[in-house]
Amino acid sequence: MSSRFRTVLFDLDGTLVDHFAAIHRCHAYAMARLNLPVPTPSQVRAAVGGGLENAIRQLAGPEQVAAVLPLFRAHMAATMLDDVVALPGARELLSALDAAGVQTAVLTNKHGPTARSICGHLGFSPLVHSVLGAADTPWLKPDPALTRHTLALLGAEAATTLFVGDSPYDIQTAHQASLPCWVVTTGTHTAEELRAAGAERVYTGLNEIATALAVD
């Protein structure tokens, strides 16, 4: 792995892992408990990325956030590892970066403790230097304060840092912190949508990013 980047920040859902079945299950559970219309998987997928409360606002309405949130979190805590899977090439890319001395971190709007449980379950934890999510700091993506905080924790510089994600939220997060953003189409948006949002590079998956980092 020969790269000009010394630090790589990764989004989690849709980038490193596929957790959409669990996310949909928990939204469906919470809303059924409240006799609200149960969202479809495609509706949930479209709402992911801006944080859980924002997703609930989109799916159930802002007046339902306080009621849905604790039900979702309780069901997620009980079932989060049932069907989460690493996306193809995720563990291999993290291993290659670690072996090359490139530090990595996960920066997600998923609840921080949930994100760390998933990374531990999938064997990512020894390969990443930090996993930061919602409730770990006062900020959510795309707030540049979150990215600056992460870089400070890592002792990293923006000039040698890459952000890898799958959504316009990730592109905004990177660009607001003066980072390039490479994205994969394994998440919530098409290649055309990601290019329109300003991604520097768009790939079909992490294996392509690994190849690109090796020759960049």
N, C-alpha and C positions, 0 to 999 in steps of 0.2 A: 504494500500500500504506500504509494508515493503521492503525497498531496500537498498543495499549498496551504490547506486548512489544518490548523493545529487543534481546533475545537469544533465539534459538530453537535448542535442541539437538535433533538428529535421531538416532534409531536408523538403522541401515543396512539390514540384510536384512529384507525384507517391508515396509519403510517407504519407503525411497528406491530400492531396487533389488530385482530378482528374481534371486537367485543360487541358488535351490533346486536346479536341475538339476545345477549343478556340485557343490554340497554333497552331494547324493545320490550322484553319480558317485564322489566321493572316498571316502565311507563304504563304498560297494559295492566299490570297488577294494581298499581296505585289508582289508576283512573277507574278501573272496574270496582274497586272498593268504595269509591266515591260516587258511583253511578254516573260517571262521565263517559262520553264516547271514547272507545278504545282506539288509539291511533294505529294506523297500518305500519308495517316495517318501513315502507318508503317514506312515510311522513316523519317517522322518528329519525331515519337516516338524514333527511334534509334539515332537521333541527339540530343535529349534533355539531359541536365545534365551538360554540360561544359560551359554554358553561351550562350547568344543569338548570339553574333558575331561568336562564334565557330560553332553554329548550321547553321547559314547562309553560312559560308564557306563550310560546308559539303553539304548543299542542293543546293546552287546556284553557289558556287565557290568564291574564295577570292576576285576576282575583282568586285563582286556584293555587297559586304558588305555595302559600303557607300550608295548605292542606295536603297537597301532593308530595311536597319535598320530604317530610319525614317517612311517609309510606314507601317512597322510592328508595330512600337511603337504607331503610331497614331491610327491604327485600334484596337490595344489591349486596348488603353486607353478608346476607345469608347464602346468596347464590352466585356471587360474582365470578367464582372460578369454575363454574360448572361447564362452560363451553367457550371460554376464551382461548384463542389460538394465536401463535406467532405467525405473522405474515411471511410468505416465502422470502428467504434471504435475510431476515431480520437478525437472527442470532449470529449468522455467519458474518454479516457486515459489522456488527458490534464487536465481534471477536477479532476481526481483521484490523479494525481501528484501534482496539486496545493493544493488540500486538505491535502495532506501528507507533505506539506512544501518543496517539491522538486521543485527547480526552473527550468524553461524550457525556451528555446529560439529557434527561427527558423533561420537557417543558410542556405541560398539558393543562387544560381547563377541567379535566376530570378531578374529582376529589382526591387530594394528595394521598391519604392513607390507602384508598382503593388502588390508585396508580402504583404505589409501592408494593402492595400485595400482589398485583398482577405481575409486576416485574420480577418479584421474587419467585413466584410460581412458575414463570416461564424461563427462569435461569438467566435473566438479564442483569440482575443486581450486581454480580461481581464484575460486570463489563461496563457499567456506567458509573460516573462519579457522583451524580446527584439525580434525584427524581423530585421535581417540584410540581405541585398541582394546586387546585383550589383549596383554600383555607390555610395553606402554608405561608402565604404572604397576604398583604392587603390588596394585591392586584390580580387581574386575569389577563390573558392574552386578548387583544393585541397591545395592551398598555406597555409602552417602552420601559417603564420603571421595572417591570418584571424581568425583562430581558437584561437590563443593566444590572439588576440585582444578581441574576444568575451568573453573568460574566464575572462579576466581582467575587462571588463565592468560588468560582473556578480559577480565579486569577488569570482570566482569558482576555484577549483583545478582540474588539469587533473586526479589525482588519484581517484577522486570520480565523474567523469563525463563520461557519455555514449553518443555515437553518434548513432542516428537512421536514416537510409536512405534506398535507394532502388537501388543504382547503384555503380559501381566500383569507380566513382568519390567520392562518400561518404566514401567508404572504405579507399581510399587514403587519404582523408581529415582527417579522424579519426586517422589513423595509423601514418601519418606524424606529428601529434600532440600528439602521445602516448596515444590515447584513444581507447578503444574497440569499435567495430562497430557491431551493430545488424541490420539486414536488413529485409525488407519485399519484397515479390514478386508481389506487386501491381503496380509496376512501369514499368521500361524499360528492366529488365533483368530476366533471369530464375534463379532458385535456383542453378543450376549447375554452371552458369556463376558467380554468387555471391560467391559461395564457392571457386571457382577457383581464384577469386580476393582476397580472404583472409578474408572474413567476419567471425567473431567469431561465430555468430549464424544467422540462416536463418529461417524466419517465413513466413507463408502465409498471415498474416495481423496483424494489430495493436491489435486486441483482444488477439491474442496469446502473443504478447509482454507484454500487461497488466498483463496477468496471470503469465508470467515469472518474471516480476518485483516484483510481489506480494510475490513470494516465493524465490527469488534469495538471 
